[in-house]
Amino acid sequence: MRSFAPRERLDGITAVITGGTGAIGHATALRLATLGARVVLLSRHAHSPAAQQKLHALPGGGHFALAASVTDSAALKSAAQRVRDEAGPASILVNCAGFTKAVAAADLDGLDDALIDDIFASNWRGSFAAIRAFAPQMKEAGEAVVVNVSSIAAFTGMGSNIAYAAAKAGTDAMTRALAKALAPQIRVLAVSPGVVDTPFVPGRDASFNEKVAPSIPLKRVGVADDVAAAIVACCTSLAFATGSILVCDGGRHLG
């Protein structure tokens, strides 16, 4: 019988993170590894010196990185098999991979078809494809959890661009649908950040953050570790939650 009991440690657990060498992905990896998890970083650039440096910075042992793009379903299927063979079935999947570009909502021509397709492929289809690839072994693992990184843009309509907001709204819908479809073996949750101090949105620098911070109730923009902490909570203390969207934005969505 599944207990859905909260966990304080993740020893013996295999955790896979797509976009694992990005700011939020790596911050999550650090927290999961600190709790004893064996972490697998999935990234297009997994074998680059920078990615390897991040891998070696993780506490504990047994961690490894695999090169796979979330827009390549065959590569994800291959990566899932390698994880199963080398680390046992994954119990945690964190979908951090994504892509965006700042385009004003009124700039309809700036959001061309190619950009729209790229945004949906990396932010929505990629998360779904990763879940599709890893779900069989996660069901085998038993009490498993998927955490999708969404965005408050999904329900505020404000973000880097309209397509990104729509893709993240789709992520929230997928989270709720799969929470029912994959239960009880796999819980599915989403974490929704607001403005986060990372290079994720090209062109948004320290001056943008300084301008936005006073409008946020907690008077600062988020950092990658704020989001990572919420992700890890989904994997540990929020063990009886599924289908929920956890907002982690300092109150920015309040307007």
C-alpha positions, -999 to +999 in steps of 0.1 A: +000+000+000+013+034-009+017+056+021+021+090+005+042+098+035+064+130+035+101+124+031+130+141+048+157+122+028+159+109-008+186+083-003+183+056-029+161+077-052+170+084-088+160+119-100+161+131-136+161+168-145+156+180-180+174+213-186+195+201-157+224+224-165+203+255-166+200+278-135+168+264-120+177+228-131+211+230-115+198+246-083+173+218-081+200+192-087+220+206-058+191+204-034+181+169-045+217+156-043+221+171-008+191+151+003+208+119-010+192+115-044+212+102-074+208+129-100+208+126-138+211+158-157+196+158-192+207+186-215+216+192-251+250+203-239+256+177-212+292+170-222+303+206-224+330+217-199+305+240-181+279+212-178+305+188-165+317+213-139+281+216-126+278+178-125+310+175-104+297+202-080+269+180-069+273+165-034+272+127-030+280+102-058+266+083-087+254+113-106+257+115-143+247+136-173+231+126-206+229+145-238+193+147-250+171+174-263+135+174-251+124+181-287+139+148-298+116+120-286+139+092-297+168+107-277+145+110-247+135+073-250+172+063-253+181+084-223+152+068-203+166+034-211+201+044-200+188+057-167+168+025-161+199+004-169+225+024-150+206+038-120+174+019-117+140+033-123+136+070-118+113+081-090+116+119-097+113+137-130+117+175-130+109+193-163+131+224-164+139+225-201+125+254-221+131+283-243+116+318-248+123+352-263+109+386-252+083+398-277+058+425-267+022+413-268+013+441-292+041+430-316+021+405-335+046+402-364+074+397-339+059+364-328+063+346-361+053+310-368+088+296-364+092+311-330+058+300-319+066+264-330+099+265-312+084+277-280+056+251-279+081+223-289+105+231-261+081+242-234+050+220-238+058+191-261+092+186-246+078+182-211+051+158-223+076+138-243+099+135-212+070+122-191+060+098-219+096+085-220+100+080-182+065+071-171+069+033-175+099+031-152+084+056-128+053+034-125+076+006-117+093+027-090+060+031-073+057+064-053+071+087-080+066+123-088+068+146-119+073+183-113+068+206-143+082+241-142+054+263-154+050+301-150+026+326-137+023+338-173+000+308-177-028+326-158-017+363-159-012+364-196+019+385-189+053+372-196+081+371-222+055+366-250+020+353-257+031+320-271+051+313-239+021+322-217+000+298-238+025+270-237+027+273-199-011+274-197-009+241-216+016+228-190-008+235-162-036+217-181-012+188-188-002+187-151-039+183-140-048+158-167-018+135-161-022+138-123-054+118-128-042+096-157-010+085-139-023+081-104-018+065-080+018+055-089+029+089-101+020+123-087+022+152-111+027+188-099+038+221-113+057+250-099+050+285-113+077+311-109+074+348-117+104+369-125+136+350-117+171+363-118+185+340-144+196+344-181+165+325-193+149+354-210+175+370-233+178+408-228+164+408-192+193+419-171+199+434-136+183+467-146+151+450-156+151+431-122+157+464-103+128+480-121+104+451-114+114+443-078+095+473-061+062+461-077+065+426-061+049+423-026+081+407-012+102+435-029+126+413-048+127+391-078+132+354-073+164+335-076+169+300-090+171+284-055+137+298-046+121+278-074+143+248-066+131+248-030+095+247-042+103+218-066+120+198-038+090+205-015+068+188-041+091+158-040+093+156-002+070+174+022+040+177-002+037+140-007-002+139-006-005+166-033-011+159-070-025+180-098-017+212-079+000+243-093+023+258-067+029+295-072+064+307-062+067+343-073+070+366-042+034+377-048+039+391-083+007+375-096-013+396-071-009+426-094 
